[in-house]
Amino acid sequence: MNLNKYFINIAISLLISCFTFSQEKRLAKADENFSRFAFVDARKIYLQVAKSGYASPELFKKIGDSYYFNAELEKSVGWYEKLVNEYEDQIEPEYLFRYSQSLKNVKRYEDADKAMEKFKLLSGNDQRAEYFVSTRDYLKFIEMQSGRYTLKRLYINSKYSDYAPSFNYQGQLIFASSREGKNSMVKTLHEWNEMPFLDLYISDILGERRALTTPKKIKGKINTRFHESSTSFSKDGQTVYFTRNNFIKKKLKSNVNGTTLLKLYRATLDGKKWTNIEELPFNSDEYSVAHPALSADGRKLYFASDMPDSRGLSDLYEIDIYEDGTFGEPKNLGDRINTEGRETFPYISDSGRLYFASDGHVGLGGLDIFVAVPESLGYSIPYNIGEPVNSSEDDFTFVLDENTKIGYFASNRSGGNGNDDIYSFKQTKELITTCAQYVSGVLTDAYTRNVLPGSEVILLDDNNHEISRVTTNAKGKYKLNVDCGKSYIVRGTNPGYSATEALLETNFALEYTHQLPLQLGEGGLNQKELKPGDDLAEILDLEIIYFDLDKSFIRPDAEIELQKIIATLKEYPNLKVDVRSHTDSRAGDNYNMYLSERRAKSTIKYIIEKGKINKSRITGRGYGETSLVNKCKNKIPCSDEEHQQNRRSEFIIVK
């Protein structure tokens, strides 16, 4: 034995072990800081570990997150990029979303969209992915919406963080600031971002030019040594709702993990001082409730929270305020407004419009400001208010006086005095807050390709109720109005032809026309020889009804073909079919038989319920992997595309 070589190997092994142990010990300390949201302290250790040559997906995640959650998205890009490029198979979909947001921050919009495409594939029914898919032309819309405000930098901003402006209806502007007070000898630093804690300040608004006086701390017992931020005032200026850390009666409270969260408080004005500070009853030590916004009549309070029924990092809620000052139950504003991301900092204008900041809806990067218009059953879809208010950085805490069209918001964009800065603006043009869409196309003969003037095109909702109809012109063209974000069935008819139907899913793009050509098969089924055992899908030249791997739900592309089956069954009331569902060979034989049964039942249920077809005309069962259409049997390597050919449903004529 070569003893020198032996001892060298032992020494190297010991060095590697010591190095690994040392790194793990340092990472454990960093993780402890990270769990307390002490991102800056955690990051210092993570960066040292990374510099030493250590690499792992968890390390790259934590470094990227430490920048991301401190709104330093441009610095998170490189770390998320390492994560995606080196550990793509080991990351959760959420990191693709964060990567996309960070790319937008540095205006790499094409790369950001590619990351969102991957996020969509992996995230399932995530609302943020759905909004991205339905608003692919978001940059075009934001360009249309832009240029409706003129901005002005304010001299009240400090070198620290200034944000959350609000009107107190006494001719003054209230805002939150982490600036050092006049008499402060020591200012406590918040370990999240090593910035001083926030207090509430007040400035007088002077004259038509709306100049602001030197800010002073508001009087009373609202400000503490912890965070106080966003405020909302009653119209008489005598009541304020505000955000503070979980601190009341000189006691600081935390959740079960030892983290101090945010709560809402209410105070009343006694002369020039705020008194009678009380915690609102729907707060909790276990989740945050923050950023209040009163309706113009004072009967509703809006706020942001991550309470148990929230969809994402924070959702927007409303709650009734009764005449005696008590409250109803919090109500989530729903999927039109809330996503799996951050919806926060609501503001309700006098006309009832909801302005808020979000990174879940599609924007330019970071938090963008959106507006939703009140409707009979809630709010419209949100509309990005465009540049220059929105940017690739965080833009938030928007307030507007609709009479003067003057307002304020905050942003951490470059060119400011500090971490966050307040800007004033003048609105010069109304926002686009309606969604106009159309469906248009040409009706032709499926075989000759000749246009079919004088045909009828009928628009139906997804329950087959007629909404409108139109006759094709001399060139066979039609055009119908549709709403945004809805499902429709478009049916083409002409005497002597079988009716045809297509499914239409509208998006949220403005002034958008969906192109949907329709083809009618000459003579329909009457001119074809039919016999039991024929596949109706082949006779009608339908696309095969495919299913996703290990799933039994009806895909959107499958709905289009099923609507054609429904139309045929309606036109030929004596026709009966047997639905036969098949799987690929992956997974066990018994499981595949069970899965195919679910798929058959799902297909039959869709035809009966959506098409209002008598259930006696539809039978069916699952065949598992017993009728493969290609070589892809057990243990034979095949591509995903080859396997998908076996995940299908057939429609065999029985009568």
N, C-alpha and C positions, 0 to 999 in steps of 0.2 A: 504493500500500500504506500502511496505517496503521501507521507504525513504532512508535508508542507501544504500540499493541495487540499488535504482534508481539513486542516486548521483554517486555511483561507476560506473554504466554503462555509465552515462553521461561523467564522467571523462575519462573512457577508450575510448569512442568514440572520445572525443576531442583530446586525445593523438594520436589516430590512424590518425585522420584528419590532425593534425599538422605534424606528421611524414611523411604522404603521401605528404602533401604540400611541406614540406622541401625537400624531395627527388626529387619531380618534379622540384622544383626550381634549385636544384643542377644539375639535369640531363639536364635542359634547357641550363645552362651555359656550360656544357660539350658538348652538341650537337652543340652549337655555335662554340666552339673550333674545334670540329670534322669537321664541314662544311668548316673550313678554312684550313683543313689538319694539324691542330696543334694536332697531334695524342698523343704526350706525355702528354701535358697539359690535354687533354680530358680524357686520360686513368687514370690519377691520381684521377680524380673525380669519374669516373665509378667504379674504384676498391674500393674506399671508400664506395660508395653506395652499391656495392655488399657485402662488408664485413659487412655492417649493417644488412644484411638479406634480402634486396630487391632483387627480381628476376623477370625478364621478358625476352621474346625473343629478344626485341630490345636492352636491356642491354648486353646480351651475344653476340649478333651480333657485337655491337660497340667495346666491349673489344677485341673480337677475331680479328676484322678488324684492330684495332689500332696496334696490333702486326703484323698481316698479311702484311699490307701495309708498314710496316717498316722492312720487311724481317726478322722478328723474328718468323718464322713459328713454331718453337718448343714450343713457349710460347702461340701460338694461339690454339694449339691442345685441351687443356683442356676446353677452353671456347666454341669452336665449338662442342666439344663432349657433353657438357651440353645442348647446343642448340638443337642438333640432338636427344639426348635421351629424353629430357623433353618437347620439342615443335616440334616434327617431322612434325605434321600436319600444322604448322604455318610458315614454312620457305620456302623461295624461292629456286629453284634448284641450284642457284649460290652458295649457302652456302654449299651444298653437294660437289661442285667442290673444294671450298676453303678448306673444311674439308679434302678431299682426298689429296690435295697438302700438307697440314700440316702433315698428317699422313705419307706421303712419306718422309718428312723432318726428321722424327724420325725413318725411315726405317720400318714402319708398313705397308708393301706393300700389304699384303692380305686384311687388313682392308681398305686400300686406294682403292683397286679394288672393294670392296663391296660398298663403298660410291659412286664410279663411276657408278656402276650398277644401283643404285637408281637414280643417276643424269641422266643417260641415259633414264630411264623410264619416268622421269618428264620433261625433257628438250626438247623433240621433236627432231627437226633436228639440234641440236647444233653440230657444226663441231668438237668440242673437244670430244664429246661423240662418234661421228662417228669414229674418229681416235682411240679412246680407243677400240671400238668394233672390228675394223679391224686390230688392233695390240695387241691382247691379250697376245701374247708371247713377249711383249716388253722387259722384263728383259732378256730373252734368247738372243734376238738380241743385246741388249746393251752389254751383256757378250761377244758375238762374236766380236763386234766392239771395245771392250776395249783393253787396253794395247798397243796402237799405238803411245803413246807420253810418253816422260820422262819429269818430272817436276823439276823445280828449284825455290827455294824461293829467293826473291830479298831483298837486304838490303836498297833499296830506300823507302820501305814502312814505314809509320808513324803510330802513335797510333790512327789516325783518319781514314778517308776514302781515299783510293787511287785506282783509276780505269781508264778506258777508255784510254789504251795505244794506240799510233799510230806512224807510221813512218813519219818523215818529209823529207825523202830522202836527208838529209844532214848529215847522220851518227849520228842522234840523235833520242831519244825517247821522245815523248810528252805525258803527262798524266794529269789527273785531280786529285787534292788533296785538302782536307780541313785542311791540316796541318797549324799551325800557322807560318806566315812569320817571317823572321829574325828581321824585324823592327816593327812588330805588337805589339802595346800596348794593343789593344782591338780587339777581333775577334767576329763579329756578329754571333749569333747562329740562325740557321734556325729552326723555330718552328715545322716543320714536324717531325724532329727527334732529335732536340737539338744538332745537329752537326754544326761546323763552315761552312760557305759557301765555295764553291769550287773555286779554281783558277787553271790556267794552268801552269804546270812546265815542265822543259826540262832537260834531262840528256844526256851526250855524251855516245855513244856506243863504247867501246874500244876493238880493236883487235879481234882475232878469238874466244877468250873466252867470248867476248861480255859483259865485265864488264861495269857497269854503274857508272858514276860519281855522285857526290852529286847534287841533284836536285836544280835548280834555277828557279825562276819565269821567264816566257818568257817576252821579252821586248816589249814595245809598249803599246797601249791603249786597248788591249783586256781584260785584267783582270779588274774587277770592284769590288765593295763591295757586289755584288750579285753572283749568280752561273755562272761559265763558266765551261763547261765540254767537251764532246766528240768532237774530231777534225778529219778532213780528208784533206790531202795535195795533191796538184797537183804534178805530177812527177818531175817538175823542182823545186819544193820546194818554188815557189814564191807566191802561193795562198793557203789560208787556209779557210775551211768552219768549223764553230764551233757552239756549242750550248751555249745559254745564256738565263737567264731570260729576260722577256720582258722589256729591259732597253736599251735605245739609246739616245744619246745627253743629258745625265744626267737626263732623264725622265723615271720614272718607271710607266708602264701601267698595267692595269688589265682588266679582263673580266667583264661582267655585274654583276657577283656575288662578285666582289671585289677580285678575286684570280689572282695572277700573274703567268702566264704560261710560257712555253718555246718557243723560236724562234731560227731560223737559221740565221747566219750572215756570211759575207765573208770579208776577209781582204787580203791585199797584203804586201809583204815584201819590205821594204825600208832600204837597208843595213842590219842591224841586228834588226830592229824594225818593228813591224807590225802596218800598218797605213791603211787609207782609209776604215774604218770599215763601212759596209753597211748592212742593213737588207734585206733579200731576199723577193721578191715581193709576194710569195705565202704563207707567214705567215699570221696569224690572231690573234687578241686579244682574240678571243673566243675559240680557241683550240690550243693545243701544236703542234709544228713542231720541231723535234729534231734528234740528233744522225746521222750526215751526213756520207756518204760513197761514194767516187768518184770511177767510173769505171777506169780501167787502162788507157784508151784513153782520159779520162776527158770529155767525151761527155754525160755522164749520172750521175745524183746524186741520191743516194738512201737515204731514211730517214724514221723515224718512226713518226706517227701522229695519233691523234684521231679525225681528221677532219670528217665532216658529213657523208661521205660514208664508214667510217671504220666499220669493223665487230665487233671489240671488244674494249678492253681497249686501245690498240694501234695496228695499222697495219703498214706494210711496204709498201712504195711507191717508184716509180722511176719518174724522170722528166728529159727531154732533156735539155742539156746546148748547146746553139748555139754558133757559132764562135764569135759573137759580145758580148758574155757574158750574153745575155738574156736567158729566160727560156720558155719551153713549158708549158703544163698543167700536174699537178700531176696525175699519173696513179697507182691505187691500184694493188698490185701484185697478187691478186686473192685468191681463196679458197684453192689452194694447199699450199700456204704459210701462209695465215692469218686465224686466228680462232677468236672465241669470247673472247679469253684470251689476253695475252700480247705477241706480236711479236715486238722485239725492237733490238737496237744496231746492225744494219747490217754492214757487211764488204764484199767488193768485191775483191777477189784475182786477180792476174794478168791473170789467166786462165779464169776468169769470174765466178768462183764459188761464191755462196752467202752463207756466214756464218752469223748466227743471233742467238739471244737468244729468248727463248719462254717458257711460262708455259702452252700454249694451246695445243701443241703437246705432245705426251706421253713421259715422261722422268722419272728421278730419284727423282725429287722433286724440288720445286722452279723453277728458270730459268735454263734451260739446253741449251747447244749450239748445233745447228743443221747446216747441210750443204745441199744445194740444187744445183744440177748440171744444167748448162744452156742447154736448149733444143731448138728446132726450134720454138716452140710457148710459150716460157717462161722458167720455171724452173721445174725440176723433183720434185717428192715428197721429203720432207726433211728427212734426215737421222741423227739420234742422233749420235754424234761423240764418245760417250762412256767415260768410266773412263780411266785415272784419271783426265782428264780435267773436266768432269761432275761429280757432286756429289749430295748428298741429299740437299745441300744448293743452293744459287743463284750463277750461273756461267755465265759470260757475257763478253762483249767487247773483242771478240777474233780477233786477227790480225795475219797474217802469211806471212813470206817471202818465197815464193814457191821455190826460188833458193837454199836457205840455209836450208830450212825446219825448221827454227827457228821462233818462234813467242811469243806472250804474250796474257794473258787474265787476268780477275779479278774474284775474288770469295770472298764471306763472310764466307767461311768454317772455322771451328775451327782450331786453331794452327797458325793463322796469327798474325800480329802485331796490327792490328786495326779492324775497322768496315768492310772495304773492303780492300783486298790486291791484288797486281799485282804479277803474277807468269810468269816466262818464261818457254818455253817448246821446245823440239826437237821432231819433228815427225819422227818416226822410221819405219813406215809401212803405206802403202796406206789405205785409208778408203774404206769400202764397200759402194758403191754408185750406185749399180744396184739391181734391184728387179727381181729375177728369181722364177717363180711359174709354177706349172703343175696341170693338172686335170687327175685323173687316176681312173680306176674302172674295173668292170667285167660285161659283158653282159650275162644275163641269161633269160631263159624262165620263164615267170611270174607264170606258173602253176606247171611245173615239177622241176623248179630250176636248170635245166641242163644248163651248160655254152654253149655259142653260138660262136664258133670260126668262122672266116671268115666274121663276120658282119662288117658293117661300122659305125664308129662314126664320126659325122660331127660337127665341131665347127663353130657357127655362132655368129655374133655380135648382139646387141640388136635390130637391124633393119632387122634381118633375112638374112644378107649377109654372104655368106660362107667365112670363113677364112682359114680353113684347114680341112683335114679328114685323118683318119687312119683306118686300118683293124685290128680287134682283132686277137690275136695270138691263138695258140692251146689251151690255157687255158681260152680263152674268155676275156683276158685282153687288155686294151688300155691305152695309155698315150699321152697327148697333151700339148704343151707349151701354156701358157696364160700370159697376162700382169697383172701387179698389179693394183688394184683399178679400175677394169672395170666390166661390166656386159656382160655375154655370155649366149647363148642357146646351150646346148649340146644335139644333136639328135642321137639316135641309130636306125639303120635300118637293116633289114634282110628279104630276100624274104619269103613270106608266113606269115609275121607278120605285125601287125600295128606298124608304127613308134612311138617312144616315145621321149619326150623331157623333159629336166630339165633346170631350170634356175640356173646359177652360178654367184655368186657375189664374186670376188676375193678381198683380203685384201692387206695390205702393208707389211706383214711379208716376210722376205727373205728366199729363198730356202725352199719354202713351197709347199706341195702337197695336193690338195683338193681331198678327196676321194668321188667319185660320181658313185656308182653302178647303172646300168640301167637294167630294166626288160622289155621284149617284150611280149605282150599278144598274145598267139598262135591263128593264123587265123584272128585276128583283129575283126572288127564288123561283117564281113561277116558270121561268124559262130554263131552269136547271133541273136535271133529273135527280130527284132525291130518293134516298132509300135508307132504311134503318141501318145504323152502323157507320154512316158517313159522319165526318167531323165538320160540324157547322162552321168552325173557325176557318177551315181550309176553303169551304165553299164561299164564304164571305170575304176571303182573302184577308183575314184578321191577323194582327200580330199575336204571337203566342202569349198567353197570360203567364208572366214570370213572377216568381217570388224571390225575395232576398233570402240569403243563407240563414237557416234556422228560424225563419219567420213565417207567420201565416196571415199577416195583415195585407190588405189590398193596396198595392203601390199605385201612385198617380197615373203612371203609364198604363197600368192594368185597368184602371177605371175607364179610360177612354174606350178600350176594347169591350169591356163589359156593358157599357152604354149602347154599343152597337148590337150586342146580343139582346139586350132589353128591347131596343127598337124593333128588331126582327120578330121577337116573341109577341110584341104588341101588334105588329102588322099581320101575323099569321097565328090566329088564336088557337088553332088545332095542333100547333107544333109543340112537341115535348122533347126535352133533352136530358141527357145523363151527364153530369159533371164528373170528370175523372181527374183526380189530382195526383201528381207524381213528385218524388223528391230525387235528389242525387244520391250517390252511394256513400257519402260521408256520414259519420255517426252510425250507431248500431241499427240493425235491421228492424228491431221492434220499435225503437224510437222513431225511425223514419216512417213506419206505418202509422204511428200515432200522429206524427207531424202532418202527413198527407191527409189524414182524416180531418184535422183542424183546418187545413187549407181548403178542402172540399166544402166543409161547412161554412167557412168564411165566404167563399165564392157564391154558394147558394143563398146565404143570408143577404149578401149584397144585392143579388138579382131580385129576390122577393121583396126586400124592404125598400130599396131605392127605385125599383121599377114597378112596384105594386103588381107583381106577377103572382098568380095563384100558385101556391106551393105544390099543388098536385101535378103541375107541369114540369117540375124540376126535381130530379133525383140525383144521387151522386154518392161517391165513396172515395176513399184514399187507397192508392195502390203501392205506397211506399216507393222502394227502389226496384220493384219487380218488372218494370217496363222501361228500361233505359233506352235512349235513342242513339247511343254511341258506345264506345268501348270502355267507358269510365266505370268499371266495376270496382269492387272492393280491392284495395291495395294497388290499383293501377294508377300511376301518376297522370294527372290531367290538369289543365289550366282552369282558372276560375270561370272563364267563358265556356269551356266545354262542360263543366259541371252545371252551369246555369241552364244549359239546354235541357237538362233533365228536370229542373224545378219548374214545372208547367202544369197547366190545367187544359183539358180537352172538353169539347162539347159535342157529345155523340148523339145523333138523332135517334130517338126511340120511336117516334110516330110523327 
